Amino acid sequence: MRSPSRPAFDKCYVGGVKTETDMTFGMKRIEIMCAACDGHLGHVFENEGFSPTMERHCVNSVSVKFVQEAPLNPMEEAKVSDGEGGGGSMGKFVIPLVMLGLAYTLSSVVGKVMDAFMRGG
């Protein structure tokens, strides 16, 4: 997958990364880490429709080393996720509901503060 403004990835070399899945807020977020040193590389988001693999690897730029040549030994590429444990579609519903609840709560608090201010104490 390519972008005119920055590199983007939709698969990785087999054995190059390991993963941890976070299901916070009802949406799946996959952390990718270096298989050799456990260093944080970024996150993988699924089902957004930006690539043929349905994955978008949001990789921290400090962890990327660009090498123009192909690897000396061919390396197998694969998707990170097997599709288990949910997907991005749930987040499309949960996040707006959480934000709506937060806005409602904040508006109530702001309203009470404004009422107290207008009454003079």
C-alpha positions, 0 to 999 in steps of 0.5 A: 500500500502506498501513500504520496505523503508517507510510507504505509504497510499492509503486511510484514515479514513472517517472524519479524514481528510479534503481536498483542491484541487490545480489545479496549472500548469494544474495538480491536487494536493490534500492537506490533513489536519487534520479534527480536527485542520486543521494541514497540513498532506501532499498531495494526488496524483492520477492516478500514478498506485501504488495502487488499489485506484489509490491514493498515500498519501504523508504524512509528517512523523511528522504527523503520529503516529504508533499504532500497534493495530486495533482501538477499534471502527471499522472505515470506510476507503475511498479514498480521491478524488472523481475523479473530477477536473482532474487528474495526467495525465495532469501533465505528459504533462504540467510539461515537457513543462514548464521545456523545456520552462525554459531550453530554456529561461535559455539557451538564457540568458546564451548564451547572457552572454557568448557572452558579456563575450567573447566580453569583456564587 
